[in-house]
């Protein structure tokens, strides 16, 4: 009976370490999410991808509230959602900018073709 109870003190000593690990992971996730939201804003997501950017802001605010409440797992999950939405907003912004640039290049190319055919014809 005594041998089976020997693991209890060791378990009690590891609980604070496990809680600290959860806090550290949550804070790291929050920092990554905040960085991703800032990157999406710098990329111009305010103009091109408002919905996913707004969703990422909401999830980031939720993560911050969870961290303040020391709900580390909730904080980490909300931060991961915020990061995913911010990355989506940034990718969507890049896509729409690339499409606009492609359209401008196609218009310029067509104008050059028209000019060449006018001169040659």
Biopython code that builds the backbone (N, CA, C, O; Angstrom):
import numpy as np
from Bio.PDB.StructureBuilder import StructureBuilder

atoms = [
    (1, "UNK", "N", (0.818, -1.186, 0.000)),
    (1, "UNK", "CA", (0.000, 0.000, 0.000)),
    (1, "UNK", "C", (0.870, 1.262, 0.000)),
    (1, "UNK", "O", (0.585, 2.218, -0.721)),
    (2, "UNK", "N", (1.942, 1.258, 0.820)),
    (2, "UNK", "CA", (2.808, 2.423, 0.899)),
    (2, "UNK", "C", (3.527, 2.664, -0.417)),
    (2, "UNK", "O", (3.718, 3.816, -0.805)),
    (3, "UNK", "N", (3.924, 1.625, -1.102)),
    (3, "UNK", "CA", (4.638, 1.797, -2.366)),
    (3, "UNK", "C", (3.731, 2.394, -3.431)),
    (3, "UNK", "O", (4.193, 3.164, -4.273)),
    (4, "UNK", "N", (2.471, 2.057, -3.409)),
    (4, "UNK", "CA", (1.568, 2.596, -4.415)),
    (4, "UNK", "C", (1.274, 4.083, -4.188)),
    (4, "UNK", "O", (0.810, 4.764, -5.102)),
    (5, "UNK", "N", (1.540, 4.591, -2.976)),
    (5, "UNK", "CA", (1.295, 6.000, -2.683)),
    (5, "UNK", "C", (2.545, 6.869, -2.857)),
    (5, "UNK", "O", (2.477, 8.086, -2.682)),
    (6, "UNK", "N", (3.652, 6.276, -3.189)),
    (6, "UNK", "CA", (4.897, 7.033, -3.326)),
    (6, "UNK", "C", (4.873, 8.024, -4.492)),
    (6, "UNK", "O", (5.580, 9.031, -4.444)),
    (7, "UNK", "N", (4.116, 7.779, -5.492)),
    (7, "UNK", "CA", (4.096, 8.637, -6.657)),
    (7, "UNK", "C", (3.306, 9.925, -6.425)),
    (7, "UNK", "O", (3.448, 10.871, -7.199)),
    (8, "UNK", "N", (2.491, 9.987, -5.398)),
    (8, "UNK", "CA", (1.653, 11.164, -5.149)),
    (8, "UNK", "C", (2.487, 12.425, -4.887)),
    (8, "UNK", "O", (2.188, 13.457, -5.489)),
    (9, "UNK", "N", (3.509, 12.405, -4.032)),
    (9, "UNK", "CA", (4.300, 13.635, -3.855)),
    (9, "UNK", "C", (4.981, 14.094, -5.142)),
    (9, "UNK", "O", (5.077, 15.291, -5.412)),
    (10, "UNK", "N", (5.448, 13.141, -5.925)),
    (10, "UNK", "CA", (6.081, 13.522, -7.198)),
    (10, "UNK", "C", (5.072, 14.180, -8.123)),
    (10, "UNK", "O", (5.388, 15.155, -8.805)),
    (11, "UNK", "N", (3.863, 13.648, -8.145)),
    (11, "UNK", "CA", (2.803, 14.236, -8.973)),
    (11, "UNK", "C", (2.472, 15.641, -8.504)),
    (11, "UNK", "O", (2.298, 16.542, -9.325)),
    (12, "UNK", "N", (2.384, 15.839, -7.209)),
    (12, "UNK", "CA", (2.067, 17.162, -6.675)),
    (12, "UNK", "C", (3.166, 18.179, -6.990)),
    (12, "UNK", "O", (2.876, 19.362, -7.169)),
    (13, "UNK", "N", (4.402, 17.739, -7.059)),
    (13, "UNK", "CA", (5.497, 18.636, -7.393)),
    (13, "UNK", "C", (5.505, 19.017, -8.870)),
    (13, "UNK", "O", (5.982, 20.097, -9.221)),
    (14, "UNK", "N", (4.992, 18.160, -9.732)),
    (14, "UNK", "CA", (5.011, 18.450, -11.168)),
    (14, "UNK", "C", (3.834, 19.309, -11.614)),
    (14, "UNK", "O", (3.889, 19.894, -12.695)),
    (15, "UNK", "N", (2.789, 19.402, -10.830)),
    (15, "UNK", "CA", (1.614, 20.188, -11.239)),
    (15, "UNK", "C", (1.945, 21.660, -11.496)),
    (15, "UNK", "O", (1.500, 22.196, -12.511)),
    (16, "UNK", "N", (2.698, 22.338, -10.633)),
    (16, "UNK", "CA", (3.030, 23.737, -10.960)),
    (16, "UNK", "C", (3.846, 23.865, -12.238)),
    (16, "UNK", "O", (3.688, 24.837, -12.978)),
    (17, "UNK", "N", (4.709, 22.903, -12.503)),
    (17, "UNK", "CA", (5.486, 22.947, -13.749)),
    (17, "UNK", "C", (4.583, 22.792, -14.956)),
    (17, "UNK", "O", (4.785, 23.452, -15.975)),
    (18, "UNK", "N", (3.593, 21.930, -14.850)),
    (18, "UNK", "CA", (2.657, 21.750, -15.962)),
    (18, "UNK", "C", (1.851, 23.022, -16.195)),
    (18, "UNK", "O", (1.610, 23.404, -17.340)),
    (19, "UNK", "N", (1.436, 23.672, -15.122)),
    (19, "UNK", "CA", (0.688, 24.925, -15.263)),
    (19, "UNK", "C", (1.562, 26.002, -15.893)),
    (19, "UNK", "O", (1.092, 26.764, -16.738)),
    (20, "UNK", "N", (2.832, 26.073, -15.489)),
    (20, "UNK", "CA", (3.738, 27.061, -16.059)),
    (20, "UNK", "C", (3.946, 26.799, -17.544)),
    (20, "UNK", "O", (4.020, 27.735, -18.340)),
    (21, "UNK", "N", (4.041, 25.522, -17.917)),
    (21, "UNK", "CA", (4.203, 25.176, -19.330)),
    (21, "UNK", "C", (3.009, 25.609, -20.141)),
    (21, "UNK", "O", (3.169, 26.090, -21.263)),
    (22, "UNK", "N", (1.805, 25.449, -19.601)),
    (22, "UNK", "CA", (0.597, 25.901, -20.288)),
    (22, "UNK", "C", (0.581, 27.403, -20.452)),
    (22, "UNK", "O", (0.161, 27.918, -21.488)),
    (23, "UNK", "N", (1.037, 28.106, -19.430)),
    (23, "UNK", "CA", (1.094, 29.561, -19.496)),
    (23, "UNK", "C", (2.087, 30.009, -20.553)),
    (23, "UNK", "O", (1.810, 30.917, -21.337)),
    (24, "UNK", "N", (3.233, 29.372, -20.569)),
    (24, "UNK", "CA", (4.267, 29.759, -21.535)),
    (24, "UNK", "C", (3.791, 29.510, -22.966)),
    (24, "UNK", "O", (3.970, 30.360, -23.839)),
    (25, "UNK", "N", (3.190, 28.354, -23.202)),
    (25, "UNK", "CA", (2.683, 28.048, -24.546)),
    (25, "UNK", "C", (1.602, 29.037, -24.965)),
    (25, "UNK", "O", (1.572, 29.484, -26.111)),
    (26, "UNK", "N", (0.725, 29.373, -24.040)),
    (26, "UNK", "CA", (-0.344, 30.320, -24.354)),
    (26, "UNK", "C", (0.228, 31.699, -24.680)),
    (26, "UNK", "O", (-0.218, 32.354, -25.622)),
    (27, "UNK", "N", (1.208, 32.131, -23.903)),
    (27, "UNK", "CA", (1.812, 33.443, -24.158)),
    (27, "UNK", "C", (2.562, 33.467, -25.483)),
    (27, "UNK", "O", (2.538, 34.470, -26.196)),
    (28, "UNK", "N", (3.224, 32.372, -25.812)),
    (28, "UNK", "CA", (3.897, 32.291, -27.114)),
    (28, "UNK", "C", (2.889, 32.315, -28.257)),
    (28, "UNK", "O", (3.107, 32.989, -29.264)),
    (29, "UNK", "N", (1.799, 31.591, -28.109)),
    (29, "UNK", "CA", (0.753, 31.585, -29.143)),
    (29, "UNK", "C", (0.155, 32.974, -29.294)),
    (29, "UNK", "O", (-0.139, 33.409, -30.408)),
    (30, "UNK", "N", (-0.023, 33.667, -28.186)),
    (30, "UNK", "CA", (-0.564, 35.026, -28.229)),
    (30, "UNK", "C", (0.397, 35.967, -28.954)),
    (30, "UNK", "O", (-0.037, 36.812, -29.736)),
    (31, "UNK", "N", (1.681, 35.827, -28.702)),
    (31, "UNK", "CA", (2.675, 36.662, -29.389)),
    (31, "UNK", "C", (2.696, 36.372, -30.881)),
    (31, "UNK", "O", (2.779, 37.291, -31.695)),
    (32, "UNK", "N", (2.621, 35.090, -31.242)),
    (32, "UNK", "CA", (2.599, 34.737, -32.671)),
    (32, "UNK", "C", (1.353, 35.303, -33.347)),
    (32, "UNK", "O", (1.429, 35.825, -34.459)),
    (33, "UNK", "N", (0.212, 35.202, -32.679)),
    (33, "UNK", "CA", (-1.033, 35.713, -33.248)),
    (33, "UNK", "C", (-0.978, 37.221, -33.428)),
    (33, "UNK", "O", (-1.395, 37.747, -34.460)),
    (34, "UNK", "N", (-0.466, 37.908, -32.431)),
    (34, "UNK", "CA", (-0.349, 39.361, -32.515)),
    (34, "UNK", "C", (0.556, 39.766, -33.672)),
    (34, "UNK", "O", (0.261, 40.718, -34.394)),
    (35, "UNK", "N", (1.643, 39.052, -33.844)),
    (35, "UNK", "CA", (2.567, 39.320, -34.944)),
    (35, "UNK", "C", (1.901, 39.066, -36.297)),
    (35, "UNK", "O", (2.095, 39.832, -37.241)),
    (36, "UNK", "N", (1.124, 38.002, -36.388)),
    (36, "UNK", "CA", (0.439, 37.684, -37.647)),
    (36, "UNK", "C", (-0.619, 38.725, -37.994)),
    (36, "UNK", "O", (-0.775, 39.093, -39.158)),
    (37, "UNK", "N", (-1.336, 39.192, -36.994)),
    (37, "UNK", "CA", (-2.349, 40.233, -37.235)),
    (37, "UNK", "C", (-1.667, 41.515, -37.721)),
    (37, "UNK", "O", (-2.151, 42.169, -38.645)),
    (38, "UNK", "N", (-0.554, 41.865, -37.100)),
    (38, "UNK", "CA", (0.176, 43.064, -37.525)),
    (38, "UNK", "C", (0.696, 42.907, -38.951)),
    (38, "UNK", "O", (0.660, 43.857, -39.734)),
    (39, "UNK", "N", (1.178, 41.717, -39.289)),
    (39, "UNK", "CA", (1.677, 41.473, -40.647)),
    (39, "UNK", "C", (0.549, 41.589, -41.668)),
    (39, "UNK", "O", (0.747, 42.133, -42.754)),
    (40, "UNK", "N", (-0.616, 41.088, -41.328)),
    (40, "UNK", "CA", (-1.764, 41.187, -42.239)),
    (40, "UNK", "C", (-2.159, 42.648, -42.445)),
    (40, "UNK", "O", (-2.501, 43.053, -43.556)),
    (41, "UNK", "N", (-2.112, 43.421, -41.389)),
    (41, "UNK", "CA", (-2.440, 44.846, -41.523)),
    (41, "UNK", "C", (-1.406, 45.561, -42.388)),
    (41, "UNK", "O", (-1.762, 46.390, -43.226)),
    (42, "UNK", "N", (-0.129, 45.242, -42.187)),
    (42, "UNK", "CA", (0.923, 45.868, -43.010)),
    (42, "UNK", "C", (0.764, 45.483, -44.480)),
    (42, "UNK", "O", (1.086, 46.271, -45.370)),
    (43, "UNK", "N", (0.270, 44.279, -44.730)),
    (43, "UNK", "CA", (0.093, 43.821, -46.113)),
    (43, "UNK", "C", (-1.087, 44.499, -46.798)),
    (43, "UNK", "O", (-1.224, 44.418, -48.019)),
    (44, "UNK", "N", (-1.941, 45.167, -46.024)),
    (44, "UNK", "CA", (-3.081, 45.859, -46.614)),
    (44, "UNK", "C", (-4.394, 45.118, -46.493)),
    (44, "UNK", "O", (-5.316, 45.353, -47.273)),
    (45, "UNK", "N", (-4.488, 44.226, -45.525)),
    (45, "UNK", "CA", (-5.714, 43.445, -45.364)),
    (45, "UNK", "C", (-6.913, 44.315, -45.003)),
    (45, "UNK", "O", (-8.055, 43.910, -45.220)),
    (46, "UNK", "N", (-6.670, 45.507, -44.454)),
    (46, "UNK", "CA", (-7.778, 46.425, -44.166)),
    (46, "UNK", "C", (-8.567, 46.738, -45.435)),
    (46, "UNK", "O", (-9.782, 46.931, -45.399)),
    (47, "UNK", "N", (-7.859, 46.783, -46.537)),
    (47, "UNK", "CA", (-8.481, 47.128, -47.817)),
    (47, "UNK", "C", (-8.980, 45.895, -48.573)),
    (47, "UNK", "O", (-10.063, 45.917, -49.158)),
    (48, "UNK", "N", (-8.191, 44.827, -48.557)),
    (48, "UNK", "CA", (-8.487, 43.688, -49.423)),
    (48, "UNK", "C", (-9.161, 42.509, -48.732)),
    (48, "UNK", "O", (-9.836, 41.724, -49.399)),
    (49, "UNK", "N", (-9.003, 42.359, -47.429)),
    (49, "UNK", "CA", (-9.534, 41.174, -46.735)),
    (49, "UNK", "C", (-10.078, 41.574, -45.368)),
    (49, "UNK", "O", (-9.583, 41.133, -44.331)),
    (50, "UNK", "N", (-11.092, 42.406, -45.389)),
    (50, "UNK", "CA", (-11.628, 42.939, -44.134)),
    (50, "UNK", "C", (-12.222, 41.867, -43.236)),
    (50, "UNK", "O", (-11.998, 41.883, -42.026)),
    (51, "UNK", "N", (-12.977, 40.934, -43.810)),
    (51, "UNK", "CA", (-13.666, 39.937, -42.975)),
    (51, "UNK", "C", (-12.707, 39.039, -42.205)),
    (51, "UNK", "O", (-12.831, 38.929, -40.985)),
    (52, "UNK", "N", (-11.745, 38.386, -42.881)),
    (52, "UNK", "CA", (-10.835, 37.556, -42.077)),
    (52, "UNK", "C", (-9.982, 38.372, -41.108)),
    (52, "UNK", "O", (-9.609, 37.876, -40.045)),
    (53, "UNK", "N", (-9.672, 39.616, -41.466)),
    (53, "UNK", "CA", (-8.903, 40.451, -40.551)),
    (53, "UNK", "C", (-9.731, 40.795, -39.316)),
    (53, "UNK", "O", (-9.221, 40.767, -38.196)),
    (54, "UNK", "N", (-10.996, 41.116, -39.516)),
    (54, "UNK", "CA", (-11.877, 41.415, -38.381)),
    (54, "UNK", "C", (-12.039, 40.183, -37.488)),
    (54, "UNK", "O", (-12.061, 40.295, -36.262)),
    (55, "UNK", "N", (-12.153, 39.020, -38.106)),
    (55, "UNK", "CA", (-12.261, 37.777, -37.338)),
    (55, "UNK", "C", (-10.991, 37.532, -36.535)),
    (55, "UNK", "O", (-11.055, 37.080, -35.392)),
    (56, "UNK", "N", (-9.842, 37.830, -37.127)),
    (56, "UNK", "CA", (-8.583, 37.626, -36.407)),
    (56, "UNK", "C", (-8.465, 38.606, -35.236)),
    (56, "UNK", "O", (-7.947, 38.244, -34.180)),
    (57, "UNK", "N", (-8.938, 39.838, -35.413)),
    (57, "UNK", "CA", (-8.929, 40.806, -34.312)),
    (57, "UNK", "C", (-9.819, 40.324, -33.162)),
    (57, "UNK", "O", (-9.448, 40.426, -31.992)),
    (58, "UNK", "N", (-10.993, 39.801, -33.509)),
    (58, "UNK", "CA", (-11.912, 39.310, -32.481)),
    (58, "UNK", "C", (-11.308, 38.125, -31.724)),
    (58, "UNK", "O", (-11.403, 38.055, -30.499)),
    (59, "UNK", "N", (-10.693, 37.200, -32.449)),
    (59, "UNK", "CA", (-10.077, 36.042, -31.806)),
    (59, "UNK", "C", (-8.879, 36.465, -30.949)),
    (59, "UNK", "O", (-8.646, 35.893, -29.884)),
    (60, "UNK", "N", (-8.128, 37.455, -31.408)),
    (60, "UNK", "CA", (-6.992, 37.950, -30.631)),
    (60, "UNK", "C", (-7.481, 38.594, -29.328)),
    (60, "UNK", "O", (-6.882, 38.389, -28.273)),
    (61, "UNK", "N", (-8.543, 39.356, -29.400)),
    (61, "UNK", "CA", (-9.111, 39.971, -28.190)),
    (61, "UNK", "C", (-9.599, 38.890, -27.225)),
    (61, "UNK", "O", (-9.428, 39.003, -26.011)),
    (62, "UNK", "N", (-10.207, 37.846, -27.780)),
    (62, "UNK", "CA", (-10.673, 36.734, -26.944)),
    (62, "UNK", "C", (-9.483, 36.041, -26.277)),
    (62, "UNK", "O", (-9.555, 35.675, -25.104)),
    (63, "UNK", "N", (-8.406, 35.864, -27.013)),
    (63, "UNK", "CA", (-7.209, 35.227, -26.461)),
    (63, "UNK", "C", (-6.622, 36.086, -25.344)),
    (63, "UNK", "O", (-6.211, 35.564, -24.307)),
    (64, "UNK", "N", (-6.581, 37.380, -25.550)),
    (64, "UNK", "CA", (-6.043, 38.278, -24.519)),
    (64, "UNK", "C", (-6.879, 38.216, -23.243)),
    (64, "UNK", "O", (-6.339, 38.200, -22.137)),
    (65, "UNK", "N", (-8.213, 38.181, -23.409)),
    (65, "UNK", "CA", (-9.080, 38.071, -22.230)),
    (65, "UNK", "C", (-8.860, 36.744, -21.509)),
    (65, "UNK", "O", (-8.835, 36.697, -20.279)),
    (66, "UNK", "N", (-8.702, 35.668, -22.276)),
    (66, "UNK", "CA", (-8.476, 34.356, -21.668)),
    (66, "UNK", "C", (-7.146, 34.321, -20.920)),
    (66, "UNK", "O", (-7.051, 33.721, -19.849)),
    (67, "UNK", "N", (-6.129, 34.955, -21.477)),
    (67, "UNK", "CA", (-4.832, 35.000, -20.787)),
    (67, "UNK", "C", (-4.932, 35.792, -19.495)),
    (67, "UNK", "O", (-4.359, 35.400, -18.478)),
    (68, "UNK", "N", (-5.652, 36.897, -19.526)),
    (68, "UNK", "CA", (-5.821, 37.690, -18.299)),
    (68, "UNK", "C", (-6.554, 36.896, -17.225)),
    (68, "UNK", "O", (-6.309, 37.067, -16.030)),
    (69, "UNK", "N", (-7.460, 36.022, -17.672)),
    (69, "UNK", "CA", (-8.207, 35.175, -16.739)),
    (69, "UNK", "C", (-7.429, 33.912, -16.366)),
    (69, "UNK", "O", (-7.911, 33.078, -15.600)),
    (70, "UNK", "N", (-6.224, 33.783, -16.915)),
    (70, "UNK", "CA", (-5.365, 32.620, -16.682)),
    (70, "UNK", "C", (-5.998, 31.310, -17.173)),
    (70, "UNK", "O", (-5.749, 30.236, -16.626)),
    (71, "UNK", "N", (-6.810, 31.431, -18.205)),
    (71, "UNK", "CA", (-7.379, 30.253, -18.872)),
    (71, "UNK", "C", (-6.448, 29.934, -20.029)),
    (71, "UNK", "O", (-6.730, 30.278, -21.177)),
    (72, "UNK", "N", (-5.345, 29.277, -19.724)),
    (72, "UNK", "CA", (-4.236, 29.128, -20.664)),
    (72, "UNK", "C", (-4.631, 28.355, -21.913)),
    (72, "UNK", "O", (-4.245, 28.733, -23.019)),
    (73, "UNK", "N", (-5.383, 27.297, -21.758)),
    (73, "UNK", "CA", (-5.765, 26.504, -22.926)),
    (73, "UNK", "C", (-6.696, 27.296, -23.837)),
    (73, "UNK", "O", (-6.538, 27.276, -25.058)),
    (74, "UNK", "N", (-7.659, 27.989, -23.253)),
    (74, "UNK", "CA", (-8.555, 28.840, -24.056)),
    (74, "UNK", "C", (-7.770, 29.947, -24.753)),
    (74, "UNK", "O", (-8.030, 30.279, -25.909)),
    (75, "UNK", "N", (-6.814, 30.506, -24.034)),
    (75, "UNK", "CA", (-5.964, 31.551, -24.610)),
    (75, "UNK", "C", (-5.204, 31.013, -25.812)),
    (75, "UNK", "O", (-5.155, 31.648, -26.865)),
    (76, "UNK", "N", (-4.618, 29.845, -25.644)),
    (76, "UNK", "CA", (-3.835, 29.260, -26.733)),
    (76, "UNK", "C", (-4.700, 28.952, -27.948)),
    (76, "UNK", "O", (-4.300, 29.216, -29.082)),
    (77, "UNK", "N", (-5.878, 28.398, -27.715)),
    (77, "UNK", "CA", (-6.767, 28.054, -28.838)),
    (77, "UNK", "C", (-7.253, 29.310, -29.571)),
    (77, "UNK", "O", (-7.263, 29.346, -30.801)),
    (78, "UNK", "N", (-7.648, 30.320, -28.827)),
    (78, "UNK", "CA", (-8.104, 31.562, -29.464)),
    (78, "UNK", "C", (-6.959, 32.240, -30.217)),
    (78, "UNK", "O", (-7.166, 32.805, -31.290)),
    (79, "UNK", "N", (-5.767, 32.183, -29.657)),
    (79, "UNK", "CA", (-4.608, 32.773, -30.338)),
    (79, "UNK", "C", (-4.299, 32.031, -31.629)),
    (79, "UNK", "O", (-3.947, 32.649, -32.634)),
    (80, "UNK", "N", (-4.428, 30.718, -31.608)),
    (80, "UNK", "CA", (-4.198, 29.941, -32.833)),
    (80, "UNK", "C", (-5.232, 30.275, -33.897)),
    (80, "UNK", "O", (-4.901, 30.356, -35.080)),
    (81, "UNK", "N", (-6.492, 30.470, -33.483)),
    (81, "UNK", "CA", (-7.527, 30.882, -34.442)),
    (81, "UNK", "C", (-7.211, 32.268, -35.003)),
    (81, "UNK", "O", (-7.362, 32.508, -36.201)),
    (82, "UNK", "N", (-6.775, 33.171, -34.137)),
    (82, "UNK", "CA", (-6.428, 34.525, -34.586)),
    (82, "UNK", "C", (-5.285, 34.482, -35.586)),
    (82, "UNK", "O", (-5.311, 35.185, -36.596)),
    (83, "UNK", "N", (-4.292, 33.665, -35.310)),
    (83, "UNK", "CA", (-3.158, 33.556, -36.222)),
    (83, "UNK", "C", (-3.598, 32.984, -37.567)),
    (83, "UNK", "O", (-3.184, 33.477, -38.617)),
    (84, "UNK", "N", (-4.429, 31.956, -37.542)),
    (84, "UNK", "CA", (-4.903, 31.355, -38.799)),
    (84, "UNK", "C", (-5.708, 32.364, -39.617)),
    (84, "UNK", "O", (-5.527, 32.464, -40.830)),
    (85, "UNK", "N", (-6.592, 33.110, -38.961)),
    (85, "UNK", "CA", (-7.397, 34.101, -39.677)),
    (85, "UNK", "C", (-6.529, 35.242, -40.213)),
    (85, "UNK", "O", (-6.776, 35.753, -41.306)),
    (86, "UNK", "N", (-5.528, 35.632, -39.454)),
    (86, "UNK", "CA", (-4.625, 36.694, -39.921)),
    (86, "UNK", "C", (-3.819, 36.226, -41.126)),
    (86, "UNK", "O", (-3.615, 36.982, -42.076)),
    (87, "UNK", "N", (-3.365, 34.987, -41.085)),
    (87, "UNK", "CA", (-2.614, 34.457, -42.229)),
    (87, "UNK", "C", (-3.518, 34.347, -43.455)),
    (87, "UNK", "O", (-3.073, 34.591, -44.576)),
    (88, "UNK", "N", (-4.783, 33.981, -43.251)),
    (88, "UNK", "CA", (-5.743, 33.948, -44.353)),
    (88, "UNK", "C", (-5.935, 35.353, -44.931)),
    (88, "UNK", "O", (-5.950, 35.530, -46.150)),
    (89, "UNK", "N", (-6.078, 36.339, -44.063)),
    (89, "UNK", "CA", (-6.262, 37.719, -44.531)),
    (89, "UNK", "C", (-5.051, 38.186, -45.324)),
    (89, "UNK", "O", (-5.196, 38.840, -46.357)),
    (90, "UNK", "N", (-3.861, 37.856, -44.848)),
    (90, "UNK", "CA", (-2.644, 38.256, -45.556)),
    (90, "UNK", "C", (-2.546, 37.546, -46.910)),
    (90, "UNK", "O", (-2.190, 38.168, -47.912)),
    (91, "UNK", "N", (-2.856, 36.265, -46.942)),
    (91, "UNK", "CA", (-2.795, 35.514, -48.204)),
    (91, "UNK", "C", (-3.838, 36.030, -49.191)),
    (91, "UNK", "O", (-3.556, 36.166, -50.382)),
    (92, "UNK", "N", (-5.027, 36.315, -48.704)),
    (92, "UNK", "CA", (-6.093, 36.834, -49.577)),
    (92, "UNK", "C", (-5.685, 38.200, -50.140)),
    (92, "UNK", "O", (-5.960, 38.500, -51.302)),
    (93, "UNK", "N", (-5.039, 39.013, -49.329)),
    (93, "UNK", "CA", (-4.564, 40.319, -49.782)),
    (93, "UNK", "C", (-3.538, 40.158, -50.892)),
    (93, "UNK", "O", (-3.605, 40.831, -51.920)),
    (94, "UNK", "N", (-2.602, 39.271, -50.673)),
    (94, "UNK", "CA", (-1.590, 39.028, -51.718)),
    (94, "UNK", "C", (-2.230, 38.519, -52.999)),
    (94, "UNK", "O", (-1.842, 38.924, -54.095)),
    (95, "UNK", "N", (-3.210, 37.630, -52.865)),
    (95, "UNK", "CA", (-3.884, 37.089, -54.039)),
    (95, "UNK", "C", (-4.583, 38.200, -54.827)),
    (95, "UNK", "O", (-4.435, 38.296, -56.045)),
    (96, "UNK", "N", (-5.334, 39.025, -54.126)),
    (96, "UNK", "CA", (-6.081, 40.085, -54.820)),
    (96, "UNK", "C", (-5.147, 41.116, -55.447)),
    (96, "UNK", "O", (-5.430, 41.634, -56.527)),
    (97, "UNK", "N", (-4.043, 41.414, -54.778)),
    (97, "UNK", "CA", (-3.066, 42.334, -55.376)),
    (97, "UNK", "C", (-2.423, 41.721, -56.616)),
    (97, "UNK", "O", (-2.208, 42.411, -57.613)),
    (98, "UNK", "N", (-2.119, 40.442, -56.557)),
    (98, "UNK", "CA", (-1.521, 39.766, -57.711)),
    (98, "UNK", "C", (-2.503, 39.734, -58.880)),
    (98, "UNK", "O", (-2.108, 39.921, -60.031)),
    (99, "UNK", "N", (-3.780, 39.499, -58.587)),
    (99, "UNK", "CA", (-4.785, 39.497, -59.648)),
    (99, "UNK", "C", (-4.912, 40.878, -60.285)),
    (99, "UNK", "O", (-5.043, 40.987, -61.504)),
    (100, "UNK", "N", (-4.875, 41.929, -59.475)),
    (100, "UNK", "CA", (-4.959, 43.293, -60.005)),
    (100, "UNK", "C", (-3.736, 43.614, -60.855)),
    (100, "UNK", "O", (-3.863, 44.229, -61.913)),
    (101, "UNK", "N", (-2.559, 43.205, -60.404)),
    (101, "UNK", "CA", (-1.336, 43.430, -61.190)),
    (101, "UNK", "C", (-1.367, 42.655, -62.498)),
    (101, "UNK", "O", (-0.935, 43.164, -63.533)),
    (102, "UNK", "N", (-1.870, 41.437, -62.457)),
    (102, "UNK", "CA", (-1.978, 40.629, -63.675)),
    (102, "UNK", "C", (-2.924, 41.290, -64.675)),
    (102, "UNK", "O", (-2.657, 41.307, -65.876)),
    (103, "UNK", "N", (-4.018, 41.827, -64.175)),
    (103, "UNK", "CA", (-4.976, 42.502, -65.054)),
    (103, "UNK", "C", (-4.348, 43.748, -65.683)),
    (103, "UNK", "O", (-4.544, 44.009, -66.870)),
    (104, "UNK", "N", (-3.599, 44.511, -64.896)),
    (104, "UNK", "CA", (-2.928, 45.702, -65.444)),
    (104, "UNK", "C", (-1.908, 45.318, -66.512)),
    (104, "UNK", "O", (-1.807, 45.972, -67.550)),
    (105, "UNK", "N", (-1.150, 44.243, -66.248)),
    (105, "UNK", "CA", (-0.166, 43.792, -67.236)),
    (105, "UNK", "C", (-0.838, 43.302, -68.518)),
    (105, "UNK", "O", (-0.355, 43.563, -69.620)),
    (106, "UNK", "N", (-1.942, 42.600, -68.367)),
    (106, "UNK", "CA", (-2.666, 42.122, -69.543)),
    (106, "UNK", "C", (-3.197, 43.290, -70.370)),
    (106, "UNK", "O", (-3.158, 43.244, -71.599)),
    (107, "UNK", "N", (-3.686, 44.327, -69.715)),
    (107, "UNK", "CA", (-4.179, 45.517, -70.413)),
    (107, "UNK", "C", (-3.038, 46.215, -71.157)),
    (107, "UNK", "O", (-3.199, 46.627, -72.305)),
    (108, "UNK", "N", (-1.900, 46.342, -70.503)),
    (108, "UNK", "CA", (-0.745, 46.976, -71.140)),
    (108, "UNK", "C", (-0.242, 46.144, -72.312)),
    (108, "UNK", "O", (0.124, 46.692, -73.352)),
    (109, "UNK", "N", (-0.224, 44.832, -72.151)),
    (109, "UNK", "CA", (0.210, 43.949, -73.228)),
    (109, "UNK", "C", (-0.726, 44.049, -74.427)),
    (109, "UNK", "O", (-0.274, 44.095, -75.571)),
    (110, "UNK", "N", (-2.015, 44.080, -74.167)),
    (110, "UNK", "CA", (-2.981, 44.221, -75.259)),
    (110, "UNK", "C", (-2.825, 45.560, -75.968)),
    (110, "UNK", "O", (-2.969, 45.633, -77.188)),
    (111, "UNK", "N", (-2.533, 46.613, -75.222)),
    (111, "UNK", "CA", (-2.324, 47.934, -75.839)),
    (111, "UNK", "C", (-1.082, 47.902, -76.728)),
    (111, "UNK", "O", (-1.090, 48.469, -77.820)),
    (112, "UNK", "N", (-0.020, 47.247, -76.271)),
    (112, "UNK", "CA", (1.185, 47.120, -77.092)),
    (112, "UNK", "C", (0.921, 46.310, -78.349)),
    (112, "UNK", "O", (1.400, 46.662, -79.427)),
    (113, "UNK", "N", (0.175, 45.242, -78.223)),
    (113, "UNK", "CA", (-0.166, 44.421, -79.396)),
    (113, "UNK", "C", (-0.968, 45.223, -80.407)),
    (113, "UNK", "O", (-0.727, 45.157, -81.612)),
    (114, "UNK", "N", (-1.934, 45.987, -79.884)),
    (114, "UNK", "CA", (-2.745, 46.825, -80.779)),
    (114, "UNK", "C", (-1.873, 47.858, -81.504)),
    (114, "UNK", "O", (-2.055, 48.103, -82.696)),
    (115, "UNK", "N", (-0.943, 48.451, -80.788)),
    (115, "UNK", "CA", (-0.064, 49.436, -81.388)),
    (115, "UNK", "C", (0.838, 48.811, -82.447)),
    (115, "UNK", "O", (1.059, 49.396, -83.508)),
    (116, "UNK", "N", (1.351, 47.631, -82.156)),
    (116, "UNK", "CA", (2.208, 46.925, -83.135)),
    (116, "UNK", "C", (1.416, 46.540, -84.378)),
    (116, "UNK", "O", (1.909, 46.658, -85.500)),
    (117, "UNK", "N", (0.199, 46.084, -84.175)),
    (117, "UNK", "CA", (-0.613, 45.677, -85.346)),
    (117, "UNK", "C", (-1.040, 46.905, -86.145)),
    (117, "UNK", "O", (-1.193, 46.810, -87.363)),
    (118, "UNK", "N", (-1.236, 48.043, -85.504)),
    (118, "UNK", "CA", (-1.590, 49.271, -86.218)),
    (118, "UNK", "C", (-0.424, 49.760, -87.064)),
    (118, "UNK", "O", (-0.613, 50.193, -88.201)),
    (119, "UNK", "N", (0.797, 49.690, -86.502)),
    (119, "UNK", "CA", (1.980, 50.131, -87.239)),
    (119, "UNK", "C", (2.301, 49.178, -88.384)),
    (119, "UNK", "O", (2.746, 49.604, -89.450)),
    (120, "UNK", "N", (2.079, 47.925, -88.163)),
    (120, "UNK", "CA", (2.455, 46.947, -89.178)),
    (120, "UNK", "C", (1.408, 46.810, -90.268)),
    (120, "UNK", "O", (1.716, 46.320, -91.354)),
    (121, "UNK", "N", (0.206, 47.219, -90.012)),
    (121, "UNK", "CA", (-0.873, 46.960, -90.936)),
    (121, "UNK", "C", (-1.133, 47.997, -91.883)),
    (121, "UNK", "O", (-2.035, 47.864, -92.711)),
]
sb = StructureBuilder()
sb.init_structure("model")
sb.init_model(0)
sb.init_chain("A")
sb.init_seg("    ")
for serial, (resi, resn, name, xyz) in enumerate(atoms, 1):
    if name == "N":
        sb.init_residue(resn, " ", resi, " ")
    sb.init_atom(name, np.array(xyz, "f"), 0.0, 1.0, " ", f" {name:<3s}", serial, name[0])
structure = sb.get_structure()
